[in-house]
Structures are given as C-alpha cells and as structure tokens.
Amino acid sequence: MDVFLHINDIQFENRQAFWLLCLIPIMILWYLLRLKKQEAEFHFSSFQNLGTIKTSYKVWLRHFPFVFRILCVLFLIVVLARPQARNSWKDVKTEGIDLMLSIDVSYSMLAKDFNPNRIEAAKEVAKEFIDSRPNDRIGFVIFGGEMFTQCPLTTDHSVIKNLLSQINAGDVGQGTAIGLGLAGAVSRIKESSSKSKVVILLSDGVNNTGEIAPLTAADIAKTFGVRVYTVGVGTKGKALTPISMLPNGQMEYDYVDVDIDENTMTKIAEETGGKYFRATDNESLRTVYKEIDRLEKSIISEKNYSNKEERFLPFALAALVFLLLEFITKKIIIRQVP
C-alpha cells in the first residue's frame, strides 16, 4: 500500500503509545522461559537408531506462531499511535517589478573615499541588491560622456552580475551626462507592462555634457510612469580623486572637493515619485539600497493549506493478517494444543 511507500510523510498523533514496545522484549523472554520448561528428558542406552529419524518441518514451524504474534502486537501498537498523513501546500502569487540601474562610470568614480573606490563599491552593493530581488526583471545602463546599455531587462540575474563585474571607469568617455544616463534607462523600461517601473540613478557629480538635460529626462520618466530613485555618491568635503592620467597609464590623484548636484538629483526623484539618497561610504551605500529594496518590495500574497488523514487502516489490516497466520500455523499446520 502507498502508505508504506511514503513512510516519511507519516506523523503519529499519539507517540506515547510507542512505550508499549517495551512489552515485546518481555514477551520474548517469557517465550524462551516457557520453551525451557517444556523440554523433556529421555534416557536411551544408545543413539544409534535415532540417526535415521528425519526432523519434521513442524519442528521449525513451531516458533512461527510466536513470531506472528509479535508482529501482530507490533502493528497494533502502531495503530494505537495513530499514524496520520499531513499534506500542506501554498498558493503563492508573486509579482515582481521591472528595474533599471543607471550607473555613472566617469573617471571621478575612481575616487578613494569608498573602499577600494566608488565604482567598485557601487558594483558590489548593486550585486547584493540584485540578489535580494529574485522576482524582478533587472537591467542596467552605464553613462559617462555617453550612454551605453550594458544589459537589457532580464530575469537571469547571474548574467547581470557578470556584466556588472566587467564595467570600468571611463568605459563611455569623459564627462558626466546624467540626463542622458536617465533617459537611456527610461527608454529601456518605458514599454514594460509591469505595474511598477523603477530606475535607480547613481552618480557622483554634476551634469556637464550630453544632449538631454536631467530635468527633461525626469519629465520623460514621469510621462511613462517610471519612478526614479537617485543616489549621490561621495563623502562630504574632499576626496582623493583622479585628476589626470600619467604617460604610463596610471592615474594621478589629489584631494579635491566632492561636487554633487544634490538639488537636481532631488528634483528628479520628487518629480517622478521617487526619493533622493546620499551615500558617503560603503556602508551608507548599502543602507541606501536596503531602503530602496524596502520601498519596492514585490507584492506577494500567500495562502497556506493543510490536510490531515488517518492512516491506521493498513497497519490494522497487517495486524489482522499476522493474527490469522498465527491461528492457521498453530491450529491447522502444526496442530499445536496448549
């Protein structure tokens, strides 16, 4: 029966009944002592003629009734323990959002006020954020002097994280085209059928190039129902920032003032129903992403169901079968009389 095939699914309502298993060793001991008392002695002058007598099969069968009785008791104890099959399942409805990251990769993102620098910290924390959003379609664009779509919307988060690892400061030219970076992200998400469309715009500077002004890009986002969270990256005061490239390809660093256009970043967020955040180190950047994650949690409705079914019948039938086998073996096959 299937109950024996799925024994791991069975639970016992009355587990105290298993204490009755202590009766089985007592029954075995009683049986052995009883056999000892039933032994008889016969005195012969010689065993020569006994060697030709064959042992009857009933000699071996005489222990079977007791074995069947033990098995019957064992299954009756299981019945008393009330075996039950408990089934449970969930009806889960999950709705993710579509989300684009727009990441500044200008040379100033090499500033060392983050560990090891701004761009590496941004990549690492973005990966953690992606891991926390398993139900979302996510993509990202990068921008500096120009804009480039590094990864369109996808649910393959391993691909996104791999592509994030490959970006470097200066990949799309010099300058900071915040408006272009935002407009590029919006263009990738505007046709989405998702009920929630979000862009996270991360930059450490001021818009100084590009054909689209930041607030114009914000209007475009608002038109298409895209909510924008803006993140200003950089410490308060001065930061060790690259100022030029040496002939050997290395960057020359110096302490310069951190200049983030927080006013524009705030207006972009407010215009689109988002929020502006300032991150001054790795931990505060991580906190920013956690806050955005909290604000943009997926809609999940979950219903739990459970069902309990008594499964004692197969064990009761097994006990009955062994009881009948004891009776047949004892009274019919070997005809044992008390």
Stockholm file with secondary structure:
# STOCKHOLM 1.0

chainA/1-338         MDVFLHINDIQFENRQAFWLLCLIPIMILWYLLRLKKQEAEFHFSSFQNLGTIKTSYKVWLRHFPFVFRILCVLFLIVVLARPQARNSWKDVKTEGIDLMLSIDVSYSMLAKDFNPNRIEAAKEVAKEFIDSRPNDRIGFVIFGGEMFTQCPLTTDHSVIKNLLSQINAGDVGQGTAIGLGLAGAVSRIKESSSKSKVVILLSDGVNNTGEIAPLTAADIAKTFGVRVYTVGVGTKGKALTPISMLPNGQMEYDYVDVDIDENTMTKIAEETGGKYFRATDNESLRTVYKEIDRLEKSIISEKNYSNKEERFLPFALAALVFLLLEFITKKIIIRQVP
#=GR chainA/1-338 SS CHHHHTGGGEEESCGGGGGGGGHHHHHHHHHHHHHHHHCCCCCCSCCGGGGGCCCCHHHHHTTHHHHHHHHHHHHHHHHHTCEEEEEEEEEEEEECCEEEEEEECSGGGGCTTSSSCHHHHHHHHHHHHHHTCTTSEEEEEEESSSEEEEEEEESCHHHHHHHHHHCCTTTTCSSCCHHHHHHHHHHHHTTCCCSCEEEEEEESSCCCSCSSCHHHHHHHHHHTTEEEEEEEECCSSEEEEEEEECTTSCEEEEEEECCCCHHHHHHHHHHHTCCEEEECSHHHHHHHHHHHHHHTCCEEEEEEEEEEEECCHHHHHHHHHHHHHHHHIIIIISCCCC
#=GC SS_cons         CHHHHTGGGEEESCGGGGGGGGHHHHHHHHHHHHHHHHCCCCCCSCCGGGGGCCCCHHHHHTTHHHHHHHHHHHHHHHHHTCEEEEEEEEEEEEECCEEEEEEECSGGGGCTTSSSCHHHHHHHHHHHHHHTCTTSEEEEEEESSSEEEEEEEESCHHHHHHHHHHCCTTTTCSSCCHHHHHHHHHHHHTTCCCSCEEEEEEESSCCCSCSSCHHHHHHHHHHTTEEEEEEEECCSSEEEEEEEECTTSCEEEEEEECCCCHHHHHHHHHHHTCCEEEECSHHHHHHHHHHHHHHTCCEEEEEEEEEEEECCHHHHHHHHHHHHHHHHIIIIISCCCC
//
